Amino acid sequence: MVPKNTVTTYIAKQVHYQLDNLFDGNVKLGEQMNTFLNENWKEVDGVIGLKLGEAAGEVLSTVFTNFFAKVPFAEFFED
């Protein structure tokens, strides 16, 4: 079985960013960037959230494809 026409919905209730070693290790600028990202997480998530959802969907599709290549679909139903 191979998944076709998959749709992944990504809804974040809250996002927290912690990015390290930014700006060539400048701790002060890195902290300011993390603060900015976390204070504006809804706007940032609106920009990158769709891509995160697409990536998660691709990973799940691969996992299910590999799983069903090893476990026959018929094993999930009783005779």
All heavy atoms as a GROMACS GRO file, in nm:
protein
  630
    1MET      N    1   0.085  -0.117   0.000
    1MET     CA    2   0.000   0.000   0.000
    1MET      C    3   0.090   0.124   0.000
    1MET      O    4   0.186   0.133   0.075
    1MET     CB    5  -0.090   0.000   0.123
    1MET     CG    6  -0.181   0.120   0.128
    1MET     SD    7  -0.312   0.104   0.248
    1MET     CE    8  -0.238   0.187   0.385
    2VAL      N    9   0.056   0.219  -0.085
    2VAL     CA   10   0.132   0.344  -0.094
    2VAL      C   11   0.034   0.460  -0.077
    2VAL      O   12  -0.065   0.469  -0.150
    2VAL     CB   13   0.203   0.355  -0.230
    2VAL    CG1   14   0.276   0.488  -0.241
    2VAL    CG2   15   0.299   0.239  -0.250
    3PRO      N   16   0.057   0.547   0.019
    3PRO     CA   17  -0.033   0.662   0.037
    3PRO      C   18  -0.033   0.752  -0.086
    3PRO      O   19   0.072   0.777  -0.145
    3PRO     CB   20   0.028   0.737   0.157
    3PRO     CG   21   0.116   0.638   0.224
    3PRO     CD   22   0.162   0.544   0.119
    4LYS      N   23  -0.150   0.799  -0.123
    4LYS     CA   24  -0.163   0.892  -0.236
    4LYS      C   25  -0.246   1.010  -0.191
    4LYS      O   26  -0.334   0.997  -0.107
    4LYS     CB   27  -0.233   0.825  -0.355
    4LYS     CG   28  -0.154   0.714  -0.418
    4LYS     CD   29  -0.227   0.657  -0.536
    4LYS     CE   30  -0.148   0.542  -0.594
    4LYS     NZ   31  -0.217   0.482  -0.707
    5ASN      N   32  -0.219   1.125  -0.247
    5ASN     CA   33  -0.297   1.246  -0.219
    5ASN      C   34  -0.310   1.273  -0.069
    5ASN      O   35  -0.418   1.294  -0.018
    5ASN     CB   36  -0.436   1.237  -0.283
    5ASN     CG   37  -0.428   1.219  -0.432
    5ASN    OD1   38  -0.340   1.274  -0.497
    5ASN    ND2   39  -0.520   1.141  -0.487
    6THR      N   40  -0.199   1.268  -0.001
    6THR     CA   41  -0.203   1.292   0.143
    6THR      C   42  -0.216   1.442   0.172
    6THR      O   43  -0.168   1.525   0.096
    6THR     CB   44  -0.075   1.239   0.211
    6THR    OG1   45   0.038   1.303   0.154
    6THR    CG2   46  -0.063   1.089   0.196
    7VAL      N   47  -0.284   1.472   0.280
    7VAL     CA   48  -0.301   1.610   0.324
    7VAL      C   49  -0.258   1.617   0.470
    7VAL      O   50  -0.304   1.538   0.553
    7VAL     CB   51  -0.448   1.657   0.309
    7VAL    CG1   52  -0.464   1.797   0.364
    7VAL    CG2   53  -0.492   1.649   0.164
    8THR      N   54  -0.170   1.709   0.501
    8THR     CA   55  -0.124   1.727   0.638
    8THR      C   56  -0.166   1.865   0.685
    8THR      O   57  -0.141   1.964   0.617
    8THR     CB   58   0.030   1.715   0.646
    8THR    OG1   59   0.069   1.590   0.591
    8THR    CG2   60   0.077   1.723   0.788
    9THR      N   61  -0.231   1.869   0.800
    9THR     CA   62  -0.272   1.997   0.857
    9THR      C   63  -0.183   2.026   0.978
    9THR      O   64  -0.164   1.941   1.063
    9THR     CB   65  -0.419   1.993   0.901
    9THR    OG1   66  -0.499   1.959   0.788
    9THR    CG2   67  -0.463   2.125   0.956
   10TYR      N   68  -0.130   2.144   0.981
   10TYR     CA   69  -0.040   2.186   1.088
   10TYR      C   70  -0.104   2.303   1.161
   10TYR      O   71  -0.128   2.407   1.104
   10TYR     CB   72   0.094   2.228   1.026
   10TYR     CG   73   0.190   2.294   1.121
   10TYR    CD1   74   0.277   2.218   1.198
   10TYR    CD2   75   0.196   2.432   1.131
   10TYR    CE1   76   0.366   2.279   1.286
   10TYR    CE2   77   0.284   2.493   1.219
   10TYR     CZ   78   0.370   2.417   1.295
   10TYR     OH   79   0.457   2.477   1.379
   11ILE      N   80  -0.135   2.281   1.288
   11ILE     CA   81  -0.195   2.386   1.371
   11ILE      C   82  -0.113   2.396   1.499
   11ILE      O   83  -0.105   2.300   1.575
   11ILE     CB   84  -0.342   2.356   1.404
   11ILE    CG1   85  -0.423   2.344   1.276
   11ILE    CG2   86  -0.399   2.464   1.495
   11ILE    CD1   87  -0.564   2.291   1.297
   12ALA      N   88  -0.054   2.511   1.522
   12ALA     CA   89   0.028   2.531   1.642
   12ALA      C   90  -0.051   2.611   1.745
   12ALA      O   91  -0.107   2.715   1.713
   12ALA     CB   92   0.156   2.604   1.606
   13LYS      N   93  -0.053   2.562   1.867
   13LYS     CA   94  -0.116   2.637   1.976
   13LYS      C   95  -0.016   2.733   2.036
   13LYS      O   96  -0.053   2.837   2.088
   13LYS     CB   97  -0.169   2.541   2.082
   13LYS     CG   98  -0.285   2.458   2.034
   13LYS     CD   99  -0.338   2.372   2.144
   13LYS     CE  100  -0.455   2.290   2.094
   13LYS     NZ  101  -0.512   2.207   2.200
   14GLN      N  102   0.110   2.696   2.032
   14GLN     CA  103   0.217   2.782   2.079
   14GLN      C  104   0.348   2.725   2.025
   14GLN      O  105   0.362   2.605   2.010
   14GLN     CB  106   0.222   2.789   2.231
   14GLN     CG  107   0.324   2.887   2.281
   14GLN     CD  108   0.317   2.905   2.432
   14GLN    OE1  109   0.238   2.840   2.500
   14GLN    NE2  110   0.400   2.992   2.484
   15VAL      N  111   0.440   2.813   1.996
   15VAL     CA  112   0.571   2.772   1.946
   15VAL      C  113   0.678   2.841   2.029
   15VAL      O  114   0.664   2.958   2.065
   15VAL     CB  115   0.588   2.810   1.797
   15VAL    CG1  116   0.726   2.775   1.747
   15VAL    CG2  117   0.483   2.742   1.711
   16HIS      N  118   0.782   2.768   2.062
   16HIS     CA  119   0.896   2.826   2.134
   16HIS      C  120   1.021   2.796   2.052
   16HIS      O  121   1.048   2.680   2.018
   16HIS     CB  122   0.911   2.767   2.274
   16HIS     CG  123   1.031   2.817   2.345
   16HIS    ND1  124   1.033   2.941   2.405
   16HIS    CD2  125   1.154   2.764   2.364
   16HIS    CE1  126   1.152   2.961   2.458
   16HIS    NE2  127   1.227   2.854   2.434
   17TYR      N  128   1.095   2.898   2.019
   17TYR     CA  129   1.218   2.884   1.944
   17TYR      C  130   1.337   2.898   2.038
   17TYR      O  131   1.340   2.984   2.125
   17TYR     CB  132   1.229   2.992   1.835
   17TYR     CG  133   1.120   2.981   1.730
   17TYR    CD1  134   1.006   3.061   1.738
   17TYR    CD2  135   1.132   2.892   1.627
   17TYR    CE1  136   0.907   3.051   1.643
   17TYR    CE2  137   1.032   2.882   1.530
   17TYR     CZ  138   0.920   2.962   1.539
   17TYR     OH  139   0.822   2.952   1.445
   18GLN      N  140   1.437   2.814   2.020
   18GLN     CA  141   1.564   2.825   2.091
   18GLN      C  142   1.672   2.789   1.990
   18GLN      O  143   1.705   2.673   1.970
   18GLN     CB  144   1.569   2.732   2.211
   18GLN     CG  145   1.701   2.735   2.287
   18GLN     CD  146   1.732   2.872   2.343
   18GLN    OE1  147   1.646   2.935   2.406
   18GLN    NE2  148   1.853   2.920   2.322
   19LEU      N  149   1.722   2.891   1.923
   19LEU     CA  150   1.828   2.872   1.825
   19LEU      C  151   1.960   2.911   1.889
   19LEU      O  152   1.971   3.016   1.951
   19LEU     CB  153   1.800   2.957   1.701
   19LEU     CG  154   1.662   2.935   1.636
   19LEU    CD1  155   1.642   3.032   1.521
   19LEU    CD2  156   1.646   2.792   1.589
   20ASP      N  157   2.059   2.825   1.876
   20ASP     CA  158   2.189   2.850   1.939
   20ASP      C  159   2.296   2.879   1.834
   20ASP      O  160   2.282   2.842   1.717
   20ASP     CB  161   2.231   2.728   2.023
   20ASP     CG  162   2.135   2.703   2.137
   20ASP    OD1  163   2.093   2.800   2.202
   20ASP    OD2  164   2.101   2.585   2.161
   21ASN      N  165   2.402   2.940   1.878
   21ASN     CA  166   2.520   2.971   1.797
   21ASN      C  167   2.484   3.057   1.675
   21ASN      O  168   2.533   3.034   1.566
   21ASN     CB  169   2.592   2.842   1.754
   21ASN     CG  170   2.736   2.869   1.716
   21ASN    OD1  171   2.796   2.964   1.763
   21ASN    ND2  172   2.789   2.786   1.630
   22LEU      N  173   2.398   3.153   1.697
   22LEU     CA  174   2.362   3.246   1.590
   22LEU      C  175   2.464   3.359   1.583
   22LEU      O  176   2.534   3.388   1.679
   22LEU     CB  177   2.223   3.306   1.617
   22LEU     CG  178   2.106   3.209   1.623
   22LEU    CD1  179   1.980   3.283   1.664
   22LEU    CD2  180   2.087   3.144   1.487
   23PHE      N  181   2.471   3.424   1.471
   23PHE     CA  182   2.555   3.543   1.453
   23PHE      C  183   2.699   3.517   1.495
   23PHE      O  184   2.758   3.592   1.571
   23PHE     CB  185   2.496   3.662   1.528
   23PHE     CG  186   2.353   3.691   1.491
   23PHE    CD1  187   2.250   3.663   1.579
   23PHE    CD2  188   2.322   3.742   1.366
   23PHE    CE1  189   2.118   3.688   1.545
   23PHE    CE2  190   2.191   3.767   1.330
   23PHE     CZ  191   2.089   3.740   1.419
   24ASP      N  192   2.753   3.406   1.445
   24ASP     CA  193   2.893   3.370   1.471
   24ASP      C  194   2.921   3.360   1.621
   24ASP      O  195   3.027   3.399   1.668
   24ASP     CB  196   2.987   3.470   1.404
   24ASP     CG  197   3.125   3.412   1.379
   24ASP    OD1  198   3.139   3.289   1.367
   24ASP    OD2  199   3.221   3.493   1.371
   25GLY      N  200   2.822   3.311   1.696
   25GLY     CA  201   2.839   3.288   1.839
   25GLY      C  202   2.816   3.410   1.927
   25GLY      O  203   2.840   3.404   2.048
   26ASN      N  204   2.767   3.520   1.872
   26ASN     CA  205   2.739   3.640   1.951
   26ASN      C  206   2.617   3.614   2.038
   26ASN      O  207   2.503   3.613   1.991
   26ASN     CB  208   2.716   3.760   1.859
   26ASN     CG  209   2.699   3.890   1.934
   26ASN    OD1  210   2.635   3.894   2.040
   26ASN    ND2  211   2.754   3.997   1.879
   27VAL      N  212   2.642   3.589   2.167
   27VAL     CA  213   2.536   3.548   2.259
   27VAL      C  214   2.427   3.655   2.271
   27VAL      O  215   2.308   3.624   2.270
   27VAL     CB  216   2.596   3.514   2.398
   27VAL    CG1  217   2.486   3.484   2.498
   27VAL    CG2  218   2.691   3.397   2.386
   28LYS      N  219   2.466   3.780   2.284
   28LYS     CA  220   2.369   3.889   2.301
   28LYS      C  221   2.274   3.896   2.181
   28LYS      O  222   2.152   3.902   2.199
   28LYS     CB  223   2.444   4.022   2.319
   28LYS     CG  224   2.355   4.140   2.336
   28LYS     CD  225   2.317   4.158   2.480
   28LYS     CE  226   2.249   4.292   2.497
   28LYS     NZ  227   2.161   4.295   2.610
   29LEU      N  228   2.328   3.895   2.059
   29LEU     CA  229   2.242   3.899   1.941
   29LEU      C  230   2.156   3.774   1.930
   29LEU      O  231   2.040   3.780   1.890
   29LEU     CB  232   2.326   3.916   1.814
   29LEU     CG  233   2.377   4.056   1.784
   29LEU    CD1  234   2.468   4.053   1.661
   29LEU    CD2  235   2.262   4.152   1.763
   30GLY      N  236   2.213   3.658   1.966
   30GLY     CA  237   2.137   3.533   1.963
   30GLY      C  238   2.019   3.536   2.058
   30GLY      O  239   1.908   3.493   2.024
   31GLU      N  240   2.041   3.589   2.178
   31GLU     CA  241   1.931   3.601   2.275
   31GLU      C  242   1.824   3.696   2.225
   31GLU      O  243   1.704   3.669   2.241
   31GLU     CB  244   1.985   3.649   2.410
   31GLU     CG  245   2.066   3.545   2.484
   31GLU     CD  246   2.132   3.600   2.610
   31GLU    OE1  247   2.122   3.722   2.637
   31GLU    OE2  248   2.192   3.519   2.683
   32GLN      N  249   1.866   3.806   2.164
   32GLN     CA  250   1.770   3.903   2.111
   32GLN      C  251   1.688   3.841   1.998
   32GLN      O  252   1.566   3.864   1.989
   32GLN     CB  253   1.841   4.029   2.064
   32GLN     CG  254   1.895   4.112   2.177
   32GLN     CD  255   1.978   4.231   2.129
   32GLN    OE1  256   2.026   4.235   2.018
   32GLN    NE2  257   1.993   4.329   2.218
   33MET      N  258   1.752   3.761   1.914
   33MET     CA  259   1.679   3.696   1.804
   33MET      C  260   1.579   3.595   1.860
   33MET      O  261   1.464   3.590   1.815
   33MET     CB  262   1.776   3.626   1.709
   33MET     CG  263   1.706   3.551   1.598
   33MET     SD  264   1.598   3.655   1.496
   33MET     CE  265   1.717   3.728   1.389
   34ASN      N  266   1.620   3.516   1.957
   34ASN     CA  267   1.527   3.419   2.017
   34ASN      C  268   1.410   3.490   2.084
   34ASN      O  269   1.295   3.446   2.072
   34ASN     CB  270   1.601   3.329   2.117
   34ASN     CG  271   1.681   3.222   2.047
   34ASN    OD1  272   1.635   3.158   1.954
   34ASN    ND2  273   1.804   3.202   2.094
   35THR      N  274   1.438   3.601   2.152
   35THR     CA  275   1.331   3.678   2.214
   35THR      C  276   1.234   3.730   2.109
   35THR      O  277   1.112   3.719   2.124
   35THR     CB  278   1.389   3.797   2.295
   35THR    OG1  279   1.470   3.743   2.399
   35THR    CG2  280   1.279   3.882   2.355
   36PHE      N  281   1.288   3.784   2.000
   36PHE     CA  282   1.203   3.834   1.893
   36PHE      C  283   1.117   3.722   1.834
   36PHE      O  284   0.996   3.739   1.814
   36PHE     CB  285   1.289   3.897   1.782
   36PHE     CG  286   1.210   3.934   1.660
   36PHE    CD1  287   1.140   4.054   1.657
   36PHE    CD2  288   1.203   3.849   1.550
   36PHE    CE1  289   1.066   4.089   1.545
   36PHE    CE2  290   1.129   3.883   1.439
   36PHE     CZ  291   1.060   4.003   1.436
   37LEU      N  292   1.178   3.608   1.805
   37LEU     CA  293   1.104   3.496   1.746
   37LEU      C  294   0.993   3.448   1.839
   37LEU      O  295   0.882   3.419   1.795
   37LEU     CB  296   1.199   3.380   1.713
   37LEU     CG  297   1.299   3.405   1.601
   37LEU    CD1  298   1.398   3.290   1.594
   37LEU    CD2  299   1.228   3.424   1.468
   38ASN      N  300   1.023   3.439   1.969
   38ASN     CA  301   0.924   3.390   2.065
   38ASN      C  302   0.813   3.491   2.092
   38ASN      O  303   0.699   3.452   2.114
   38ASN     CB  304   0.993   3.347   2.194
   38ASN     CG  305   1.071   3.219   2.173
   38ASN    OD1  306   1.022   3.125   2.113
   38ASN    ND2  307   1.194   3.217   2.219
   39GLU      N  308   0.845   3.618   2.087
   39GLU     CA  309   0.741   3.720   2.105
   39GLU      C  310   0.651   3.732   1.982
   39GLU      O  311   0.537   3.776   1.993
   39GLU     CB  312   0.805   3.856   2.136
   39GLU     CG  313   0.863   3.864   2.275
   39GLU     CD  314   0.934   3.996   2.303
   39GLU    OE1  315   0.948   4.078   2.209
   39GLU    OE2  316   0.976   4.016   2.419
   40ASN      N  317   0.702   3.692   1.867
   40ASN     CA  318   0.628   3.703   1.741
   40ASN      C  319   0.605   3.566   1.678
   40ASN      O  320   0.601   3.553   1.556
   40ASN     CB  321   0.706   3.794   1.645
   40ASN     CG  322   0.720   3.933   1.699
   40ASN    OD1  323   0.626   4.010   1.699
   40ASN    ND2  324   0.839   3.964   1.751
   41TRP      N  325   0.587   3.465   1.762
   41TRP     CA  326   0.580   3.329   1.711
   41TRP      C  327   0.466   3.306   1.614
   41TRP      O  328   0.479   3.228   1.520
   41TRP     CB  329   0.575   3.228   1.826
   41TRP     CG  330   0.446   3.226   1.902
   41TRP    CD1  331   0.416   3.296   2.013
   41TRP    CD2  332   0.330   3.149   1.870
   41TRP    NE1  333   0.288   3.269   2.054
   41TRP    CE2  334   0.232   3.178   1.968
   41TRP    CE3  335   0.297   3.059   1.770
   41TRP    CZ2  336   0.107   3.120   1.967
   41TRP    CZ3  337   0.172   3.001   1.769
   41TRP    CH2  338   0.078   3.032   1.866
   42LYS      N  339   0.353   3.372   1.634
   42LYS     CA  340   0.239   3.352   1.543
   42LYS      C  341   0.273   3.397   1.402
   42LYS      O  342   0.242   3.328   1.304
   42LYS     CB  343   0.115   3.425   1.593
   42LYS     CG  344   0.050   3.359   1.711
   42LYS     CD  345  -0.077   3.432   1.753
   42LYS     CE  346  -0.136   3.368   1.877
   42LYS     NZ  347  -0.256   3.435   1.922
   43GLU      N  348   0.337   3.513   1.392
   43GLU     CA  349   0.374   3.564   1.260
   43GLU      C  350   0.482   3.478   1.196
   43GLU      O  351   0.476   3.448   1.077
   43GLU     CB  352   0.422   3.710   1.271
   43GLU     CG  353   0.312   3.808   1.306
   43GLU     CD  354   0.276   3.811   1.454
   43GLU    OE1  355   0.343   3.747   1.536
   43GLU    OE2  356   0.176   3.877   1.487
   44VAL      N  357   0.580   3.438   1.275
   44VAL     CA  358   0.688   3.353   1.223
   44VAL      C  359   0.631   3.219   1.180
   44VAL      O  360   0.664   3.168   1.072
   44VAL     CB  361   0.799   3.335   1.330
   44VAL    CG1  362   0.905   3.237   1.282
   44VAL    CG2  363   0.862   3.470   1.364
   45ASP      N  364   0.544   3.162   1.262
   45ASP     CA  365   0.484   3.033   1.228
   45ASP      C  366   0.398   3.043   1.103
   45ASP      O  367   0.392   2.949   1.024
   45ASP     CB  368   0.400   2.981   1.346
   45ASP     CG  369   0.351   2.840   1.321
   45ASP    OD1  370   0.436   2.750   1.307
   45ASP    OD2  371   0.229   2.821   1.316
   46GLY      N  372   0.335   3.158   1.082
   46GLY     CA  373   0.256   3.177   0.961
   46GLY      C  374   0.341   3.169   0.836
   46GLY      O  375   0.293   3.129   0.730
   47VAL      N  376   0.468   3.204   0.849
   47VAL     CA  377   0.559   3.199   0.735
   47VAL      C  378   0.616   3.059   0.714
   47VAL      O  379   0.621   3.010   0.602
   47VAL     CB  380   0.674   3.301   0.754
   47VAL    CG1  381   0.778   3.287   0.645
   47VAL    CG2  382   0.620   3.443   0.760
   48ILE      N  383   0.659   2.995   0.823
   48ILE     CA  384   0.726   2.866   0.807
   48ILE      C  385   0.638   2.745   0.839
   48ILE      O  386   0.675   2.632   0.810
   48ILE     CB  387   0.855   2.860   0.890
   48ILE    CG1  388   0.826   2.867   1.039
   48ILE    CG2  389   0.953   2.966   0.848
   48ILE    CD1  390   0.946   2.841   1.126
   49GLY      N  391   0.520   2.769   0.898
   49GLY     CA  392   0.433   2.659   0.939
   49GLY      C  393   0.390   2.567   0.826
   49GLY      O  394   0.388   2.445   0.842
   50LEU      N  395   0.359   2.623   0.709
   50LEU     CA  396   0.318   2.540   0.596
   50LEU      C  397   0.429   2.445   0.554
   50LEU      O  398   0.404   2.328   0.525
   50LEU     CB  399   0.274   2.627   0.479
   50LEU     CG  400   0.141   2.700   0.495
   50LEU    CD1  401   0.116   2.793   0.375
   50LEU    CD2  402   0.028   2.599   0.507
   51LYS      N  403   0.550   2.495   0.550
   51LYS     CA  404   0.663   2.411   0.512
   51LYS      C  405   0.689   2.302   0.616
   51LYS      O  406   0.723   2.189   0.580
   51LYS     CB  407   0.789   2.495   0.491
   51LYS     CG  408   0.782   2.581   0.368
   51LYS     CD  409   0.772   2.495   0.244
   51LYS     CE  410   0.764   2.578   0.119
   51LYS     NZ  411   0.737   2.500   0.000
   52LEU      N  412   0.672   2.335   0.744
   52LEU     CA  413   0.686   2.234   0.848
   52LEU      C  414   0.581   2.124   0.831
   52LEU      O  415   0.610   2.006   0.845
   52LEU     CB  416   0.674   2.296   0.987
   52LEU     CG  417   0.791   2.382   1.032
   52LEU    CD1  418   0.756   2.451   1.165
   52LEU    CD2  419   0.916   2.300   1.049
   53GLY      N  420   0.458   2.164   0.802
   53GLY     CA  421   0.351   2.068   0.779
   53GLY      C  422   0.378   1.980   0.660
   53GLY      O  423   0.356   1.858   0.663
   54GLU      N  424   0.428   2.040   0.552
   54GLU     CA  425   0.461   1.962   0.431
   54GLU      C  426   0.572   1.862   0.461
   54GLU      O  427   0.564   1.745   0.420
   54GLU     CB  428   0.505   2.055   0.319
   54GLU     CG  429   0.394   2.137   0.259
   54GLU     CD  430   0.444   2.238   0.157
   54GLU    OE1  431   0.564   2.232   0.117
   54GLU    OE2  432   0.365   2.325   0.118
   55ALA      N  433   0.675   1.906   0.533
   55ALA     CA  434   0.786   1.817   0.567
   55ALA      C  435   0.739   1.702   0.655
   55ALA      O  436   0.776   1.586   0.634
   55ALA     CB  437   0.897   1.894   0.636
   56ALA      N  438   0.654   1.731   0.754
   56ALA     CA  439   0.601   1.627   0.842
   56ALA      C  440   0.517   1.528   0.761
   56ALA      O  441   0.524   1.406   0.783
   56ALA     CB  442   0.517   1.688   0.953
   57GLY      N  443   0.439   1.577   0.666
   57GLY     CA  444   0.358   1.490   0.582
   57GLY      C  445   0.443   1.396   0.498
   57GLY      O  446   0.410   1.278   0.481
   58GLU      N  447   0.554   1.448   0.445
   58GLU     CA  448   0.644   1.363   0.366
   58GLU      C  449   0.707   1.254   0.452
   58GLU      O  450   0.718   1.139   0.409
   58GLU     CB  451   0.751   1.449   0.301
   58GLU     CG  452   0.698   1.538   0.190
   58GLU     CD  453   0.806   1.627   0.131
   58GLU    OE1  454   0.926   1.595   0.147
   58GLU    OE2  455   0.770   1.727   0.068
   59VAL      N  456   0.746   1.291   0.574
   59VAL     CA  457   0.805   1.192   0.665
   59VAL      C  458   0.702   1.084   0.698
   59VAL      O  459   0.732   0.964   0.693
   59VAL     CB  460   0.857   1.259   0.794
   59VAL    CG1  461   0.893   1.156   0.900
   59VAL    CG2  462   0.976   1.348   0.762
   60LEU      N  463   0.580   1.125   0.733
   60LEU     CA  464   0.476   1.027   0.766
   60LEU      C  465   0.443   0.938   0.648
   60LEU      O  466   0.423   0.817   0.664
   60LEU     CB  467   0.350   1.098   0.816
   60LEU     CG  468   0.363   1.163   0.953
   60LEU    CD1  469   0.240   1.248   0.983
   60LEU    CD2  470   0.384   1.059   1.060
   61SER      N  471   0.438   0.994   0.530
   61SER     CA  472   0.410   0.915   0.410
   61SER      C  473   0.518   0.809   0.390
   61SER      O  474   0.488   0.693   0.360
   61SER     CB  475   0.401   1.007   0.288
   61SER     OG  476   0.374   0.932   0.173
   62THR      N  477   0.643   0.847   0.410
   62THR     CA  478   0.754   0.751   0.396
   62THR      C  479   0.745   0.643   0.502
   62THR      O  480   0.765   0.524   0.472
   62THR     CB  481   0.889   0.825   0.406
   62THR    OG1  482   0.896   0.922   0.302
   62THR    CG2  483   1.006   0.730   0.394
   63VAL      N  484   0.714   0.681   0.625
   63VAL     CA  485   0.704   0.583   0.733
   63VAL      C  486   0.593   0.483   0.703
   63VAL      O  487   0.613   0.361   0.715
   63VAL     CB  488   0.678   0.654   0.869
   63VAL    CG1  489   0.636   0.554   0.976
   63VAL    CG2  490   0.801   0.731   0.912
   64PHE      N  491   0.476   0.532   0.662
   64PHE     CA  492   0.365   0.440   0.632
   64PHE      C  493   0.395   0.353   0.511
   64PHE      O  494   0.362   0.234   0.509
   64PHE     CB  495   0.234   0.517   0.611
   64PHE     CG  496   0.172   0.565   0.739
   64PHE    CD1  497   0.153   0.700   0.761
   64PHE    CD2  498   0.134   0.476   0.837
   64PHE    CE1  499   0.097   0.745   0.879
   64PHE    CE2  500   0.077   0.519   0.955
   64PHE     CZ  501   0.059   0.655   0.977
   65THR      N  502   0.458   0.408   0.410
   65THR     CA  503   0.493   0.329   0.292
   65THR      C  504   0.588   0.216   0.331
   65THR      O  505   0.569   0.101   0.291
   65THR     CB  506   0.558   0.419   0.184
   65THR    OG1  507   0.463   0.517   0.144
   65THR    CG2  508   0.601   0.338   0.064
   66ASN      N  509   0.691   0.248   0.410
   66ASN     CA  510   0.787   0.145   0.453
   66ASN      C  511   0.721   0.043   0.545
   66ASN      O  512   0.750  -0.077   0.535
   66ASN     CB  513   0.906   0.210   0.523
   66ASN     CG  514   0.992   0.290   0.428
   66ASN    OD1  515   0.993   0.266   0.307
   66ASN    ND2  516   1.065   0.386   0.480
   67PHE      N  517   0.632   0.088   0.630
   67PHE     CA  518   0.563  -0.004   0.721
   67PHE      C  519   0.477  -0.103   0.643
   67PHE      O  520   0.485  -0.223   0.665
   67PHE     CB  521   0.477   0.076   0.820
   67PHE     CG  522   0.395  -0.011   0.912
   67PHE    CD1  523   0.453  -0.072   1.021
   67PHE    CD2  524   0.260  -0.033   0.887
   67PHE    CE1  525   0.378  -0.152   1.106
   67PHE    CE2  526   0.184  -0.113   0.970
   67PHE     CZ  527   0.244  -0.173   1.081
   68PHE      N  528   0.396  -0.052   0.551
   68PHE     CA  529   0.307  -0.140   0.476
   68PHE      C  530   0.380  -0.224   0.372
   68PHE      O  531   0.326  -0.322   0.322
   68PHE     CB  532   0.192  -0.061   0.414
   68PHE     CG  533   0.088  -0.019   0.515
   68PHE    CD1  534   0.064   0.115   0.540
   68PHE    CD2  535   0.017  -0.114   0.586
   68PHE    CE1  536  -0.030   0.154   0.634
   68PHE    CE2  537  -0.077  -0.076   0.681
   68PHE     CZ  538  -0.100   0.058   0.704
   69ALA      N  539   0.503  -0.188   0.341
   69ALA     CA  540   0.584  -0.274   0.254
   69ALA      C  541   0.627  -0.399   0.330
   69ALA      O  542   0.651  -0.504   0.269
   69ALA     CB  543   0.706  -0.198   0.204
   70LYS      N  544   0.633  -0.390   0.462
   70LYS     CA  545   0.676  -0.503   0.545
   70LYS      C  546   0.559  -0.577   0.610
   70LYS      O  547   0.568  -0.697   0.636
   70LYS     CB  548   0.773  -0.454   0.652
   70LYS     CG  549   0.904  -0.405   0.595
   70LYS     CD  550   0.996  -0.358   0.706
   70LYS     CE  551   1.133  -0.324   0.662
   70LYS     NZ  552   1.163  -0.225   0.574
   71VAL      N  553   0.452  -0.506   0.639
   71VAL     CA  554   0.336  -0.566   0.705
   71VAL      C  555   0.218  -0.560   0.608
   71VAL      O  556   0.172  -0.452   0.572
   71VAL     CB  557   0.301  -0.490   0.834
   71VAL    CG1  558   0.178  -0.551   0.901
   71VAL    CG2  559   0.418  -0.487   0.929
   72PRO      N  560   0.169  -0.675   0.564
   72PRO     CA  561   0.057  -0.676   0.470
   72PRO      C  562  -0.066  -0.607   0.528
   72PRO      O  563  -0.100  -0.624   0.645
   72PRO     CB  564   0.029  -0.824   0.447
   72PRO     CG  565   0.155  -0.893   0.488
   72PRO     CD  566   0.216  -0.809   0.595
   73PHE      N  567  -0.131  -0.529   0.445
   73PHE     CA  568  -0.250  -0.456   0.486
   73PHE      C  569  -0.360  -0.549   0.535
   73PHE      O  570  -0.434  -0.517   0.627
   73PHE     CB  571  -0.300  -0.372   0.367
   73PHE     CG  572  -0.409  -0.275   0.403
   73PHE    CD1  573  -0.380  -0.163   0.477
   73PHE    CD2  574  -0.540  -0.297   0.362
   73PHE    CE1  575  -0.480  -0.072   0.510
   73PHE    CE2  576  -0.640  -0.207   0.395
   73PHE     CZ  577  -0.610  -0.095   0.469
   74ALA      N  578  -0.368  -0.668   0.478
   74ALA     CA  579  -0.472  -0.766   0.514
   74ALA      C  580  -0.460  -0.810   0.660
   74ALA      O  581  -0.559  -0.854   0.719
   74ALA     CB  582  -0.462  -0.888   0.423
   75GLU      N  583  -0.345  -0.798   0.720
   75GLU     CA  584  -0.328  -0.839   0.861
   75GLU      C  585  -0.405  -0.749   0.958
   75GLU      O  586  -0.424  -0.783   1.073
   75GLU     CB  587  -0.180  -0.837   0.899
   75GLU     CG  588  -0.103  -0.954   0.841
   75GLU     CD  589   0.037  -0.963   0.896
   75GLU    OE1  590   0.062  -0.914   1.009
   75GLU    OE2  591   0.122  -1.021   0.827
   76PHE      N  592  -0.452  -0.635   0.909
   76PHE     CA  593  -0.526  -0.544   0.995
   76PHE      C  594  -0.675  -0.574   1.001
   76PHE      O  595  -0.749  -0.513   1.075
   76PHE     CB  596  -0.506  -0.398   0.949
   76PHE     CG  597  -0.367  -0.350   0.974
   76PHE    CD1  598  -0.271  -0.357   0.875
   76PHE    CD2  599  -0.332  -0.300   1.098
   76PHE    CE1  600  -0.143  -0.312   0.898
   76PHE    CE2  601  -0.203  -0.255   1.123
   76PHE     CZ  602  -0.108  -0.262   1.022
   77PHE      N  603  -0.720  -0.671   0.924
   77PHE     CA  604  -0.862  -0.705   0.918
   77PHE      C  605  -0.881  -0.851   0.949
   77PHE      O  606  -0.803  -0.936   0.907
   77PHE     CB  607  -0.919  -0.673   0.778
   77PHE     CG  608  -0.909  -0.530   0.742
   77PHE    CD1  609  -0.806  -0.483   0.661
   77PHE    CD2  610  -1.002  -0.438   0.790
   77PHE    CE1  611  -0.796  -0.349   0.629
   77PHE    CE2  612  -0.994  -0.304   0.759
   77PHE     CZ  613  -0.890  -0.259   0.678
   78GLU      N  614  -0.987  -0.881   1.023
   78GLU     CA  615  -1.019  -1.020   1.055
   78GLU      C  616  -1.092  -1.082   0.939
   78GLU      O  617  -1.164  -1.015   0.864
   78GLU     CB  618  -1.106  -1.026   1.180
   78GLU     CG  619  -1.036  -0.978   1.304
   78GLU     CD  620  -1.126  -0.990   1.426
   78GLU    OE1  621  -1.219  -1.070   1.427
   78GLU    OE2  622  -1.100  -0.913   1.520
   79ASP      N  623  -1.077  -1.212   0.926
   79ASP     CA  624  -1.149  -1.285   0.820
   79ASP      C  625  -1.295  -1.299   0.851
   79ASP      O  626  -1.344  -1.302   0.953
   79ASP     CB  627  -1.087  -1.424   0.799
   79ASP     CG  628  -0.950  -1.414   0.735
   79ASP    OD1  629  -0.925  -1.314   0.664
   79ASP    OD2  630  -0.870  -1.504   0.758
   0.00000   0.00000   0.00000
